[in-house]
Amino acid sequence: MLTSSPSVAMATISIDKPRSLVDERISIRVENLPSNAPVTLRLNIKESYGSFSAFGHYMSDSSGCLSPDSSSSLGGTYTGVDSMGLFWSLLQDPAEKSGLRLLRREAEIPLRYQLTALPGHVTWEQLTNPETEIKPFCSANLERTYLADSVERIPVRVGRLRGALFKPRSQRSCPPVIDLFGTGGGLMEHRSALLAKEGFSVLALAYFNYEDLPDTIVEYDMDYFEEAVDFMLACPYSRLGPKGGVGLIGVSAGADIVANAAILFGDKIRAVAWLNGTPCRNFYQARYRGRLLPAQVTFNASKIKQAAPNPLGIDLRECVQPTRDQELPVEQASARFLFFSCLDDYSVSPEAGARLADRLVRAGRTDVERIAYPDAGHLLEPPISPCTALCYHGLLKVYMYYGGKPECHHRAQVDSWARMIRMFHEELGWRDDKRQVAKL
């Protein structure tokens, strides 16, 4: 239990888990406040590249207490009763440059927050104005981390492969999963670290702009990704199920890669979680075993628009319009597919997942599911992560409007995370595995 040092009277903030996992719910309680009084709770995090804040307006009860677990936020960055509302509703502070994304690539470095209780119902403008002077009731610090104490990180530098493998410390081997992100580049570890605590050996795989890998993307080298699959199949930390094969997760361009991998690598791939990709080969050519893969679809730059909700960002939904013959032939894959599409996504067509799922259904496949989330955006992250609607893209040098309304996006992240974990346990594990999927 963490209790802050009060700055006014005896008001205190208590946090049941001052150091917790990013996808873990915690309980916050503020006590010794004036009774039946308006109070603002502000959550703030300052990173080297910018700061982010969230706040809620509450009323203390007759005993001078409030808790987001049971006290309704009457205004702020979220409303209603939600113990984690301050976390998933974080926004970048307006004084910062546009297009920031709160993200920790390195799973071992925690996110450090400050929580402050303020008198009255303070506005966003007052909270984020450095010249505003409001004496707080009290404040407390807390940490959120992606890497559980029960999970170990193992650097991977084998042949051409670059990345990091995460696995439970208590288990020698676990069902294997490979985790891929899109054109942001570098090594993204956060999702892999969180997934490993659910009982998987997870390889966070970099494929450009990391260590001695190419600085940028010229084409998708599918041989590189097959090397990663073969590495996980032979890895001593992998425990293969009776059907063999690995699981794949890919978001954005990573979704395109994992769909191609399932088509090309046959029984090596057992399950695929596809998040907001395209239904075809586009942007970059894909090469496998010395030949370019067919049905490349040209990106039509003349179809780029300003995004209506935020004209600073661009809308790419109409830039890739494949015919049915140009779609990825996912029916050639033997893997189980789970397609996630976010309907407020402005960077890819929200119908892409439906088109690929339809190909499998038409082929008589039943091991396919497509989930569509209204008002969720492109960057589908682990639970309780904030929604990033506008983000500057370092590789493309443009502002991307990724879309998403915070509360709906939060719900989509919670649901998609639970579905992925369930699928990977069902397809990669053993039938007599008694492991229970964590309830989020």
N, C-alpha and C positions, 0 to 999 in steps of 0.2 A: 504494500500500500504506500503510495506516494502522497505526502501532504505538503503543500506549498507553504512558503513563509508569507503570512498575510502582510499587505501593505496598508490596509485600512482596517481598523478595529480588529476583529478576530475572524474575518472571512477566510475560508480555506477551500482549496480544490483538492479533492481526493480522486485518484485514478487507480483502479484495481490492478491494472497491468501497465506500469510505466514504460516497460519495454515489451512490445508485442509484434506479431507478424502483420504484414500489410493487409492480409485478407482476414484478419481476426477481429472480432467485435470486442470492444472494451466498454467498461462502465465508468462514467464520469459523474461526480457529485460535487456540488458547490453548497457549502453550509455557512451559517452565521451571517447571512445576508439580511438586509432590512426585510421585514415581512410584507408580503403582498406588493412587492415593488417590481418595476420594470428593470430587467437586467439584460445586458448583451454579452454573449460569449463569443470571443474571437479566436480562431485558430490561425496561426501564421507559421510559414516555413520560409526561410531565406537560404537560397542556394547561390552558388558563385555566379550563376547566369541570370538570377532574378528572384523575386519573392512572390509568394502566393498566399491568399487569405480566404477564409470563409467565416461567416458569422451568422448568429441566430438571435432573435428577440424572444425573450422568455419572461414569465412572471414567477417570482419566487412564491412559495406557499406561505401559509400563516406561521410556519415555524422558521421561515427564512432559508429554505432549501430549494434547490432545483437540480434536476438531472435530465439530460437529453434522452435517457431511457424511458422516462415517463412524462416529462414536461414538453409541451408542444411549442415548437418554434412558430411564432406569429408573423415573422417576416425575416428577411435576410437572404442568404444564398440558398436556403431551402426552407420549407415550411412543413409543419406536422411533427409527429413523434417518430424519431429515428435516432438511435444511439450513435450511429456513424454518419449522420447527415453532414456534420462539419467536415468530414474527411472526403466524401465523394463529391461535395459541392465546391471544393476549392477552385478559385479563379486566380489568374495572375493579377497582381496589383496594377492599377491603370498607369502608374508612372513608369512601368517597365516597357521595353520595346515589345511590339506586337508579336504574336505567334510563338509564345513560349510553351513548352511541354514539361510538366513535372515528371521527371523520369530519373531513376537511378539505374544506370547500366550495370554497375558493379554490385552484385548481390551482397557482398560482404560489408558494404558501407551503409549504415542505417540512415533513414530520414529523421531529422530532428525538428520537432515542432515546439512552439510555445502556445499555451492556452491561457487566455486572459479573461477575467470577468470584469465588466465595466458597468457603472451606474447608468440607468436609462436605456432607451432604445436608440442606439447610435447608428447613424446612417453610413452607407458604404463610403461616401465622400469624406465624412469625418474620420472614419477608420483609416483610410488610405492617404490622408493628407498629413504629411510630416509636421505641419505647423499646428495641428490640432492638439490641444493639451487636455486630456481627460485622465483624472487620477483613478487608476484601477482599484477595484476591491482587492484583487489578489491575482496571482499567476502561477503557472506550473509548467515544467518542461516534460516532454515525453518523446520516446523514440518508436519508430516503426521500421521493421526490417524485413527483407525478403528471404534471408537465410536463417532457417531455424537452427537452434543448437544441435538438433538431431540429424542435421544434413551436413555432409562434407562436400567441399568443392575440390575437384581434381583437374588441373590444367591439362589440356589436350594439345599436343604438338607431335602428331604422328604423320610422317610423310608430308603431304600437302595440307593435311587437315589442321585447322586452327579453331580452338573453342575451349569450352569448359564443361566437364561432366559433373552432375550433381546426383548424389545418391544418399539414402538413409545410412547413417553410421552403423546402425544395429543389424543391417542385412548385408551379406556378402554380395548378393545379386538380386536384381529386381527386373520386372518387365521393362524393355528398352523403348525409349521415345526420343525422337530428334525434333528440336524446336527451331523454327526458322522465322525470321522477320523479313521486312521488305527492303526498300531502297534507302532506308535510313543509314544502312551500312554499319560497320563495326561489329562488336560483340554485345548482344543484348542478353543478359543473364537473368533478369528478374523473374520472368515467367517460369523458366526452367527450375530455379531454386525453389519456388513455391510448389511446383508440381512434384518435385522430388519427395517432399514430406508426405505426399499421399501414397508413397510406396512404389516409385518408379526410379529407374536410372535414366536421367535425362541429359542429352547432349545439346547444349546451347552452341549452335554452329555458326561461325562467321564465314562469309564467302567473299567479302571485299572490304577494303578500307580498314584492315586490322593486321597488325604486325607486318609480315612480309607478303601478305596477300595483295592482289592488284588494288590500286587506289580507287578505281571506279569500275563500273560494269560495262563490258563490251558485249558480252553474250552470256547466256546461262550455260555453264559447262556442266552438263548432267553427269559426266563421269566423276566429277568431284563429289557430287551428292551421292552417287552410288558407292564411292569409296567410304563415305561416312556411314552409309547403311551397312556395308560389309564390316566396317570397324565395330559397329554396335552389335551386329550378329555374332561376332567372334569375341567380343569384349568379356573378360571374366566377371565384370559387374552386371552383365545382362543375364537374366533368367528367362529363357524362351518358353512360351506356353506350348501346349500340344500341337497347335497349328503353326507355330513358328512365326517369324516375321516381326517387324518393328512397327511402332506407331509414329505418325508424323503430325506435327502441327505447323501450319503456315498462315500468316496474315498478310494481306495485300499481295505484293510480288512473291512473298513466301508461299502464299496459297497457290499461286500459279506453279511454282516449283514443285510443291508436294503433289499436286495433281499430275504433273508430268512424270514425277518419280513413280507414282502408283501405276501409271500406264506402262512405263518402260521397264520397271524392275520386277514385275510379276509377283510371285509369292513372297518375295522379300518384304513386301509392305503388307501389313495386316489391317491397319486402321488409319484413317486420315481425318483430321479435324481441319476443315477448310474455312478460313475466315476472310470474307470480303475480298475475294480475288476477282479475276475476270474469267469469262467462259472460253478463252482462246489463248493462243500464243501471240503476244503483242509486246510493244515497247522494246524488248530485247529478243534477239534470235536465240534459240536453244540448240545446242549441239550435243550429240551423243554418239560416241564411238566413231568419231571422225566425220560425221555427216550432220548437216543442218536438218532439223526436224521440219516437216512440211506444215502448210496452212498458217504461215505467218500473216497476221492481220496488221495493216498499216495504221499507225496512230494518226488520226486526222486532226492536226493542230488548228485547222480553221474552225473546229467545233468548240474550241475552248471559250468559256463564258465567264463573266464575273458571277460569283455566287450571290444569289439574291439576298440571303440572310446577312451576308457580310461581303460587300464588293471588294474588300482588300484581298480576299481569297478567290481562287479559281474553281470553276465547276467543270469536271472532265467527263461527266457521265455519258455524253454523246460522242466522245472522241474515238471510241472503239465500238464498231457495229458489225460484228461477224455474221456471216450467213451460217446456216445450220452445218454446212459442210466444213466450215472453218472452226467449229467448236472443238474443244478437246474431246477425244473419243474415250471418255472415262469408263464407258462400258467394257473396254478392253482390260481394265484393271480388275484384280481379284479382291481388292481391299474393301472393307466396309467404309462408307463415307458418311460424314456428318457435316453438312453445309450450314454455315451461319451467314445470314445476310442482314445488314442493318439498313433500314429503309430510308433513313435520313442521311445516307452516305452520298457525298457529292464528288467523290474521286473515282468511283467505279459504278457501273450500273447495278442497282439493287436487284435486278432480275437475273444476274449471272448465276447465282446459286440455284435458282429455280430451273434455269435452262440445263445445267449440268445434271441436276437431280432427275429431271425429266428423261434425259438420255438413259439413265440407269433403270428407271421404272419401265420405259419402253422396251428395254432389253430383258424384262422379266425379273429384275433384281429386287429383292425385298430388304437387303441390308443397306438401305440408304435412308437418310432423314434430312429434311431441309427445314431449318428454323428461321423465321423472319421476325425481326424486332422493330416495331414502329418507333420512330423518333429516337433511335439509337444511331450513332455515327460510326465512322470508319475504324477508328482506333479502339478496337475491342480488347480490353486489358483484363487482368485478374480482378476479382471482386474488390470493391471499395476504392478503386483507383478513380481519380477525377476524370471527367470528360474533357478532352481537348478538341474543341470544335475548329479552331484556326491554328495552324502550325506552319512555321517557316521550314521549307524543305531544303536541307543543306546541299543535296546532290543536284536537284533541279533548279535551285536558286529562285524559288517562287514561294508565295504563300498559298498553301493548300487549305481549302475549306473542307474539313473532314466531317462536319456536321455532328448532330447529337444534342438532345436536350438532357441536362444532367441527371434528373431522376430516372427517366426512361432508360438512359444509357447505363446507369448504375444497375437497374434491374436486369438488363440484358447481360451485363458482365457476370452477375451472380448466377443467372440461369445457365449461360453458356459454359461457365467454368465447371459447374456440377455435372452437366451433360458430357463434357469431354472426359472428366475423371471416370465417370461411370462407363463410358464406351471403352476406354483404354483398359480398365480392369476386366471388363467382359471379354474383350477380344485378345488381350495379351497375357492374361493371367491363367491360372488353372481353375478348373471347375470347383475344386474343393477348397479354394482359397477363401478363408473366413474373414478376410479384411473388410472392414466397413468403410465405405466412402464417407469422408467428413461432411457433416451438415454445415452449410454456410449460413 
